Amino acid sequence: MTWDSFLNQLQAWLERRNLLAPSLNWVLGLSGGPDSTILLHALLALSERAELHWNLFPAHLHHGLRADEADADAAFASDLADELNLPFHSEQVDIRAEVESRGGSLEETARHRRYEFLERVALKTGSELVALAHHADDNAETILHRICRGTGLRGLAGIHDVRPIQPESHIRVVRPLLRQRRSTIEELCAAQGLEIRTDSTNRSLEFTRGRIRNKVMPLLAETLNPQVTDALLRLAEHARWLGTYLEDAAARTFDALVISEHPHYIVLNVRGLLGKQRIIQAEVIRRALALVNPGEQDLAFTHIDAILRLAEDPASGKEVHLPGPVVVRKQYDRLEFGPLTDEGPPPELSSVFVACPGRTPLAMLGLELRAEIRNVGPLKIKGLQRNANRYEEWLDYEQVRPPLLVRGRREGERFHPLGAPGAKTLGDFLSDEKVDPQVRARTGILCDQRGPIWVMPLRIDERVKLRPRTRKALRLVLTPLVAQPRGSA
């Protein structure tokens, strides 16, 4: 490939993404390697050729990992910026020390610090674009790595060519070389006579990326498919097409399933979620996690599958912990997504009087309680006694002592669970039902004047059960509280 044809391809790529506007400010991650070096020269050449008057800000983060070699890379990047008369930005961090103190992997920690640094430079320079020099071989290696880790469809799509540097950020990461092969980039550098640096870790087997590049990919090319890189890139292209369609479908579904939404806290309707196709369920879950914990999370299939199995579990009070850290809890017919914190027990539920008959919103539970008074006969009672819906209960209305109210449980309070040999404390009952301690404080108790009659939605009290002589019944139904459309007052 000639230099002019390379520039023509780059210009066409940027034009399709509306990135050829004049007077743009670009931050460019400059390592000194062939890919970032060629990208810097190409952006300068395009700016001059098309008279775009771009402002370029090379930026280099010293990770403190390769001693003298890393020092030389930083010096090279600084000298190159000076040679091109461009303002240079650099910082140095100690990645190894951070990993030793906080845990995690060197690769992931270095990546997070690099993006934080580039975002700071973009904010400082008033830049909305951060150019990174990832190429096609990087993309193929990333896809293979994700496959081996157990990725989902989104992971198969590979590296994004344009994306916000952080969710909701106006600063975008742009990767103009993502369709160029490593060999092409190295040939262009040689043809242009560009001096470059070579990172020794690219040949090392110490890190996962190095093992994939230097051992796994050559083995696959030799023993399975000489064009394995192209095959992986085609797979990514198809995954992106399908992923875009599914993302649009999941976005529409998500809005219909949201019961409650606050910053870093989402509640979904479990019944509605389980009524969708499995792939849409997975995309809705991923969308909720992205809103709760913004960032480019590389969630594995096992994480999504664990949440879907939690949603299908008929029990209430169970939870799944995820990286982030994020916790997903199942409570009644709700799936709650939020940060895992040590904030202590949640506040006691406030009391709400129940309209009987009528509908009563229980905002603290995200539920609505519907109460109906029905006439029943002996034949119908037998069928109602076999009702298996935990969110619908039929009580003997003659045994209920209104007014009714829903509140949180009280210490030492007792009731007689339906079918149990005797009374027990609510605390013991919830413990026997394996309800998580954090969820117990958010368990609604329906009471009449004599005490608890329904630990929702687990069990009613023996006192109010239907009997053969019952002629008037109280039907109680719990449904998710429909939230107002987002953006409404």
ZIDABEL-V766308 format. One record per backbone hydrogen bond with DSSP energy under -1.0 kcal/mol. NH is the residue of the N-H (numbers start at 0). CO is the residue of the C=O. Records with the same first field share a line. If there is no record, write none. Layout:
BEGIN
NH: CO / CO
END
This chain:
BEGIN
5: 1
6: 2
7: 3
8: 4
9: 5
10: 6
11: 7
12: 8
13: 9
14: 10
15: 11
17: 14
18: 13
22: 51
25: 54
26: 128
27: 56
28: 130
29: 58
36: 32
37: 33
38: 34
39: 35
40: 36
41: 37
42: 38
43: 39
44: 40
45: 41
46: 42
47: 43
48: 44
49: 45
51: 46
54: 23
56: 25
58: 27
59: 88
61: 90
68: 65
70: 66
71: 67
72: 68
73: 69
74: 70
75: 71
76: 72
77: 73
78: 74
79: 75
80: 76
81: 77
82: 78
83: 79
84: 81
85: 80
88: 57
90: 59
92: 61
94: 62
97: 93
98: 94
99: 95
100: 96
101: 97
102: 98
108: 104
109: 105
110: 106
111: 107
112: 108
113: 109
114: 110
115: 111
116: 112
117: 113
118: 114
119: 115
120: 116
121: 117
122: 118
123: 119
124: 120
126: 121
128: 24
129: 171
130: 26
131: 173
135: 179
138: 134
139: 135
140: 136
141: 137
142: 138
143: 139
144: 140
145: 141
146: 142
147: 143
148: 144
149: 145
150: 145
155: 151
157: 154
162: 172
164: 170
168: 165
171: 127
172: 162
173: 129
174: 160
177: 174
179: 176
184: 180
185: 181
186: 182
187: 183
188: 184
189: 185
190: 186
191: 187
193: 188
196: 31
201: 198
202: 199
210: 206
211: 207
212: 208
213: 209
214: 210
215: 210
216: 211
218: 214
219: 215
220: 216
221: 217
222: 218
223: 219
224: 219
227: 224
230: 226
231: 227
232: 228
233: 229
234: 230
235: 231
236: 232
237: 233
238: 234
239: 235
240: 236
241: 237
242: 238
243: 239
244: 240
245: 241
246: 242
247: 243
248: 244
249: 245
250: 246
251: 247
252: 248
253: 249
254: 250
255: 251
256: 252
257: 253
258: 266
259: 266
261: 264
264: 261
265: 336
266: 259
267: 334
268: 256
269: 332
272: 268
273: 269
275: 272
280: 276
281: 277
282: 278
283: 279
284: 280
285: 281
286: 282
287: 283
288: 284
289: 285
290: 286
291: 287
292: 288
296: 294
300: 149
303: 299
304: 300
305: 301
306: 302
307: 303
308: 304
309: 305
310: 306
311: 307
312: 308
316: 329
319: 327
321: 325
325: 321
326: 337
327: 319
328: 335
329: 317
330: 333
333: 330
334: 267
335: 328
336: 265
337: 326
339: 324
351: 405
353: 403
357: 370
359: 368
361: 366
364: 361
365: 361
366: 361
367: 478
368: 359
369: 476
370: 357
371: 474
373: 472
375: 470
380: 376
381: 377
383: 379
384: 380
386: 383
391: 388
392: 475
394: 473
395: 463
396: 471
398: 395
404: 446
405: 351
406: 444
412: 409
414: 423
417: 459
419: 416
423: 414
425: 412
428: 424
429: 425
430: 426
431: 427
432: 428
433: 430
434: 429
439: 435
441: 438
442: 439
444: 406
445: 453
446: 404
447: 450
448: 400
450: 447
452: 445
453: 445
454: 458
455: 443
457: 454
458: 454
460: 452
461: 415
463: 460
464: 461
469: 466
472: 373
473: 394
474: 371
475: 392
476: 369
477: 390
478: 367
480: 365
487: 484
END
